[in-house]
């Protein structure tokens, strides 16, 4: 076995087979580059590099989404305070507020969040499959096809049956 040596960061020459050398190399390998954080699950042997700016932007957007959700749940025909909304979500509000928030407003909010996530996923998939970051339905021509189907269904099926058929477009 050929033994070679390497000078360590402290200036001491370490043989490549020594434990100290291997620990130093592994410490160098796991250090994150500047501008990144390293997140690791050593138990599973998984690690990822997270860009600090992207993490900060995602935290900010998540906070804005949470604020918009609380604002949506508090506005309506009966205006509620954000404190009352949060209290009813954790089960400490009165029964009328809990009914308005949990039974009337929260299901619509959840449906809206899932719909927005589905639109975002569809946009990402369209841009990925087209390999074009500027790909939109207008550029690709999907909206023209939907308009053509809507006109054809109104003309061909009549006004009475066309709206249910247009829902399939």
Residue frames as qw, qx, qy, qz and C-alpha x, y, z in Angstrom:
[[0.000, 0.891, 0.454, 0.000, 0.00, 0.00, 0.00],
 [0.431, 0.394, -0.007, 0.812, 1.48, 3.29, -1.09],
 [0.322, -0.758, -0.419, 0.382, 1.53, 5.89, 1.67],
 [0.310, 0.495, 0.102, 0.806, 1.59, 9.51, 0.72],
 [0.267, -0.479, -0.492, 0.676, 1.32, 12.51, 2.96],
 [0.071, 0.738, 0.375, 0.557, -0.66, 15.71, 2.82],
 [0.196, 0.059, -0.390, 0.898, -0.09, 18.90, 4.73],
 [0.137, -0.673, -0.720, 0.098, -3.08, 19.75, 6.89],
 [0.003, 0.882, 0.211, 0.422, -4.57, 23.17, 7.48],
 [0.558, -0.824, 0.069, 0.072, -2.62, 23.41, 10.73],
 [0.215, 0.820, -0.530, -0.019, 0.65, 22.79, 8.89],
 [0.551, -0.355, 0.752, -0.074, 1.19, 19.24, 10.22],
 [0.434, 0.310, -0.722, -0.441, 1.88, 16.59, 7.60],
 [0.717, -0.068, 0.537, -0.439, -0.63, 13.76, 7.94],
 [0.108, -0.110, 0.922, 0.356, -0.42, 10.37, 6.21],
 [0.481, -0.041, -0.409, -0.774, -3.42, 9.66, 3.98],
 [0.581, -0.211, -0.780, -0.102, -4.33, 6.57, 5.97],
 [0.157, -0.053, -0.649, 0.742, -4.51, 8.32, 9.34],
 [0.088, -0.672, -0.730, 0.092, -7.81, 8.97, 11.06],
 [0.132, -0.663, -0.141, 0.723, -6.95, 12.63, 11.55],
 [0.041, -0.185, 0.551, 0.813, -6.48, 13.06, 7.79],
 [0.086, -0.395, -0.848, -0.344, -9.81, 11.38, 7.04],
 [0.140, -0.721, -0.563, 0.378, -11.60, 13.55, 9.61],
 [0.107, -0.537, 0.112, 0.829, -10.05, 16.68, 8.13],
 [0.016, -0.019, -0.711, -0.703, -11.06, 15.71, 4.59],
 [0.127, -0.560, -0.810, -0.117, -14.61, 14.92, 5.69],
 [0.147, -0.702, -0.349, 0.603, -14.79, 18.26, 7.55],
 [0.042, -0.357, 0.361, 0.860, -13.70, 20.06, 4.39],
 [0.034, -0.207, -0.834, -0.510, -16.21, 18.15, 2.26],
 [0.142, -0.648, -0.746, 0.053, -19.22, 19.07, 4.39],
 [0.136, -0.477, -0.160, 0.853, -18.49, 22.77, 4.68],
 [0.402, 0.758, 0.514, 0.005, -21.08, 24.77, 2.76],
 [0.433, 0.321, 0.194, 0.820, -19.94, 27.35, 0.22],
 [0.032, -0.251, -0.267, 0.930, -20.46, 31.01, 1.00],
 [0.426, 0.074, -0.201, -0.879, -24.10, 32.02, 0.55],
 [0.702, -0.103, -0.619, -0.336, -25.42, 28.52, 1.27],
 [0.560, -0.424, 0.552, -0.448, -26.52, 26.52, 4.28],
 [0.385, 0.165, -0.899, -0.128, -25.96, 22.81, 4.56],
 [0.731, -0.226, 0.267, -0.586, -28.89, 20.79, 5.89],
 [0.368, 0.297, -0.880, -0.052, -28.09, 17.18, 6.69],
 [0.870, -0.286, 0.121, -0.384, -29.77, 14.08, 8.00],
 [0.103, 0.581, -0.807, 0.005, -26.66, 12.06, 8.84],
 [0.609, -0.063, 0.729, -0.307, -28.73, 9.14, 10.07],
 [0.774, 0.486, 0.381, -0.138, -30.02, 8.64, 6.53],
 [0.584, -0.134, 0.450, 0.663, -26.89, 9.84, 4.75],
 [0.293, 0.743, 0.469, 0.377, -28.69, 12.75, 3.09],
 [0.264, -0.573, -0.117, 0.767, -27.55, 16.35, 2.85],
 [0.381, 0.743, 0.423, 0.351, -28.60, 19.32, 0.72],
 [0.311, -0.104, -0.046, 0.943, -27.28, 22.80, 0.10],
 [0.057, 0.827, 0.557, -0.039, -29.83, 25.57, 0.62],
 [0.317, 0.431, 0.073, 0.842, -29.25, 28.99, -0.86],
 [0.179, -0.343, -0.532, 0.753, -29.62, 31.57, 1.92],
 [0.216, 0.135, -0.133, -0.958, -31.44, 34.06, -0.28],
 [0.472, -0.167, -0.705, -0.502, -33.95, 31.45, -1.46],
 [0.388, -0.358, -0.784, 0.326, -34.64, 30.38, 2.12],
 [0.044, -0.304, -0.307, 0.901, -35.21, 34.01, 3.15],
 [0.340, 0.035, -0.384, -0.858, -37.56, 34.62, 0.20],
 [0.486, -0.248, -0.804, -0.236, -39.54, 31.45, 0.97],
 [0.276, -0.372, -0.674, 0.576, -39.88, 32.41, 4.63],
 [0.100, 0.239, 0.062, -0.964, -41.09, 35.88, 3.64],
 [0.430, -0.043, -0.561, -0.706, -43.60, 34.53, 1.12],
 [0.433, -0.304, -0.846, 0.067, -44.87, 31.97, 3.63],
 [0.129, -0.359, -0.502, 0.777, -45.40, 34.74, 6.19],
 [0.263, 0.156, -0.198, -0.931, -47.26, 36.81, 3.59],
 [0.462, -0.162, -0.763, -0.421, -49.45, 33.81, 2.70],
 [0.337, -0.357, -0.782, 0.384, -50.24, 33.22, 6.38],
 [0.029, 0.317, 0.254, -0.913, -51.15, 36.89, 6.86],
 [0.367, 0.052, -0.451, -0.812, -53.36, 36.81, 3.75],
 [0.430, -0.250, -0.857, -0.131, -55.11, 33.67, 5.01],
 [0.200, -0.412, -0.640, 0.617, -55.86, 35.22, 8.40],
 [0.153, 0.257, -0.039, -0.953, -57.06, 38.38, 6.66],
 [0.401, -0.080, -0.684, -0.604, -59.33, 36.33, 4.37],
 [0.393, -0.351, -0.841, 0.121, -60.79, 34.44, 7.32],
 [0.139, -0.414, -0.481, 0.760, -61.48, 37.68, 9.20],
 [0.226, 0.236, -0.177, -0.928, -63.19, 39.57, 6.34],
 [0.042, -0.321, -0.904, -0.279, -66.71, 38.90, 5.10],
 [0.297, -0.647, -0.425, -0.558, -70.31, 39.90, 5.75],
 [0.637, -0.768, -0.054, -0.028, -69.44, 39.65, 9.44],
 [0.409, 0.689, -0.458, 0.385, -66.00, 41.09, 10.12],
 [0.856, -0.478, -0.150, 0.128, -63.98, 39.27, 12.76],
 [0.152, -0.887, 0.436, 0.025, -60.78, 40.32, 14.46],
 [0.598, 0.460, -0.654, 0.040, -57.65, 38.35, 13.59],
 [0.137, -0.327, 0.797, -0.489, -57.39, 37.35, 17.26],
 [0.734, 0.079, 0.389, -0.551, -60.90, 35.86, 17.15],
 [0.799, 0.435, -0.337, -0.244, -60.01, 33.98, 13.95],
 [0.355, 0.444, -0.785, 0.246, -56.87, 32.47, 15.45],
 [0.374, -0.193, 0.693, -0.585, -58.74, 31.62, 18.67],
 [0.832, 0.195, 0.172, -0.490, -61.48, 29.83, 16.74],
 [0.692, 0.478, -0.532, -0.094, -58.89, 27.91, 14.71],
 [0.243, 0.318, -0.834, 0.381, -57.27, 26.55, 17.87],
 [0.487, -0.395, -0.772, -0.106, -60.66, 25.76, 19.44],
 [0.278, -0.304, -0.541, 0.733, -60.93, 28.58, 21.97],
 [0.159, -0.094, -0.167, -0.969, -63.45, 30.90, 20.28],
 [0.535, 0.180, 0.491, -0.663, -67.20, 31.11, 20.79],
 [0.568, 0.234, 0.786, 0.064, -69.48, 28.76, 18.83],
 [0.479, 0.820, 0.248, -0.191, -70.74, 31.35, 16.32],
 [0.088, 0.838, -0.471, -0.261, -67.24, 32.51, 15.39],
 [0.410, -0.282, 0.853, 0.154, -66.02, 28.92, 15.20],
 [0.618, 0.480, 0.621, -0.057, -68.92, 28.05, 12.87],
 [0.396, 0.893, -0.015, -0.214, -68.23, 31.01, 10.59],
 [0.020, -0.750, 0.630, 0.200, -64.51, 30.35, 10.43],
 [0.355, -0.260, 0.896, 0.071, -64.36, 26.55, 10.43],
 [0.524, 0.378, 0.761, -0.061, -67.50, 25.67, 8.49],
 [0.447, 0.839, 0.274, -0.146, -67.99, 28.57, 6.09],
 [0.193, 0.928, -0.288, -0.136, -64.70, 30.31, 5.39],
 [0.425, -0.554, 0.699, 0.156, -61.96, 27.73, 6.02],
 [0.736, 0.222, 0.625, 0.136, -63.12, 25.17, 3.39],
 [0.502, 0.853, 0.130, 0.050, -63.11, 27.90, 0.71],
 [0.113, -0.882, 0.450, 0.085, -59.66, 29.03, 1.82],
 [0.612, -0.288, 0.719, 0.159, -58.29, 25.49, 1.64],
 [0.697, 0.513, 0.486, 0.119, -59.83, 24.99, -1.81],
 [0.293, 0.953, -0.081, -0.010, -58.34, 28.29, -2.99],
 [0.314, -0.727, 0.596, 0.136, -54.88, 27.35, -1.70],
 [0.679, -0.008, 0.712, 0.177, -55.00, 23.95, -3.41],
 [0.590, 0.740, 0.317, 0.058, -56.23, 25.56, -6.63],
 [0.085, 0.949, -0.296, -0.072, -53.40, 28.08, -6.57],
 [0.483, -0.494, 0.706, 0.158, -50.89, 25.31, -5.91],
 [0.720, 0.309, 0.608, 0.125, -52.32, 23.30, -8.82],
 [0.444, 0.893, 0.069, 0.017, -52.02, 26.30, -11.15],
 [0.161, -0.841, 0.504, 0.108, -48.43, 26.85, -9.99],
 [0.628, -0.204, 0.735, 0.152, -47.59, 23.19, -10.59],
 [0.677, 0.587, 0.437, 0.076, -49.21, 23.30, -14.03],
 [0.247, 0.955, -0.158, -0.043, -47.17, 26.37, -14.93],
 [0.350, -0.658, 0.653, 0.133, -43.93, 24.79, -13.74],
 [0.702, 0.086, 0.695, 0.130, -44.67, 21.60, -15.67],
 [0.576, 0.781, 0.241, 0.018, -45.53, 23.57, -18.82],
 [0.089, 0.926, -0.363, -0.056, -42.32, 25.58, -18.62],
 [0.506, -0.463, 0.720, 0.108, -40.27, 22.47, -17.85],
 [0.722, 0.278, 0.625, 0.106, -41.73, 20.37, -20.65],
 [0.494, 0.857, 0.131, 0.068, -41.47, 23.22, -23.16],
 [0.721, -0.155, 0.016, 0.675, -37.92, 23.95, -21.90],
 [0.162, 0.543, 0.166, 0.807, -38.83, 27.60, -22.06],
 [0.222, -0.301, -0.584, 0.721, -39.02, 29.79, -18.96],
 [0.219, 0.181, -0.016, -0.959, -41.34, 32.18, -20.82],
 [0.217, -0.217, -0.863, -0.402, -43.87, 29.52, -21.85],
 [0.341, 0.169, 0.480, -0.791, -47.43, 30.59, -21.04],
 [0.488, 0.425, 0.759, -0.072, -50.79, 29.33, -22.30],
 [0.367, 0.841, 0.095, -0.386, -51.07, 32.42, -24.53],
 [0.053, 0.674, -0.631, -0.380, -47.73, 31.81, -26.21],
 [0.271, -0.095, 0.948, 0.134, -48.30, 28.08, -26.68],
 [0.364, -0.036, -0.523, -0.770, -51.86, 28.60, -27.97],
 [0.117, -0.262, -0.934, 0.214, -53.85, 26.70, -25.35],
 [0.192, 0.457, 0.425, -0.757, -56.18, 29.65, -24.73],
 [0.375, 0.309, -0.421, -0.766, -56.98, 29.87, -28.46],
 [0.311, -0.051, -0.927, -0.202, -57.98, 26.20, -28.47],
 [0.026, -0.375, -0.780, 0.501, -60.21, 26.69, -25.43],
 [0.281, 0.435, 0.071, -0.853, -61.89, 29.68, -27.08],
 [0.377, 0.184, -0.684, -0.597, -62.46, 27.71, -30.26],
 [0.219, -0.205, -0.952, 0.068, -64.03, 24.85, -28.27],
 [0.102, 0.423, 0.552, -0.711, -66.29, 27.29, -26.39],
 [0.375, 0.379, -0.211, -0.819, -67.54, 28.87, -29.63],
 [0.365, 0.089, -0.843, -0.384, -68.01, 25.46, -31.26],
 [0.109, -0.271, -0.910, 0.294, -69.97, 24.14, -28.28],
 [0.243, 0.447, 0.337, -0.792, -72.28, 27.17, -28.24],
 [0.430, 0.360, -0.418, -0.714, -72.89, 26.96, -31.99],
 [0.392, 0.108, -0.879, -0.249, -73.12, 23.19, -32.20],
 [0.241, -0.254, -0.894, 0.278, -74.92, 22.30, -28.97],
 [0.248, -0.743, -0.424, -0.455, -77.07, 25.36, -28.44],
 [0.064, -0.606, 0.341, -0.716, -77.16, 27.79, -25.58],
 [0.781, -0.457, 0.025, -0.424, -79.04, 25.46, -23.19],
 [0.977, -0.172, -0.010, 0.126, -76.56, 22.61, -23.09],
 [0.571, 0.645, -0.255, 0.440, -73.36, 24.52, -23.90],
 [0.234, -0.784, 0.400, -0.414, -72.42, 25.76, -20.37],
 [0.851, -0.369, 0.367, -0.076, -72.11, 22.23, -18.90],
 [0.894, 0.339, 0.092, 0.278, -70.13, 21.15, -21.97],
 [0.306, 0.818, -0.241, 0.422, -67.85, 24.20, -21.73],
 [0.592, -0.707, 0.344, -0.178, -66.93, 23.15, -18.20],
 [0.936, -0.052, 0.279, 0.207, -65.05, 20.27, -19.81],
 [0.568, 0.771, -0.081, 0.277, -62.94, 22.64, -21.95]]
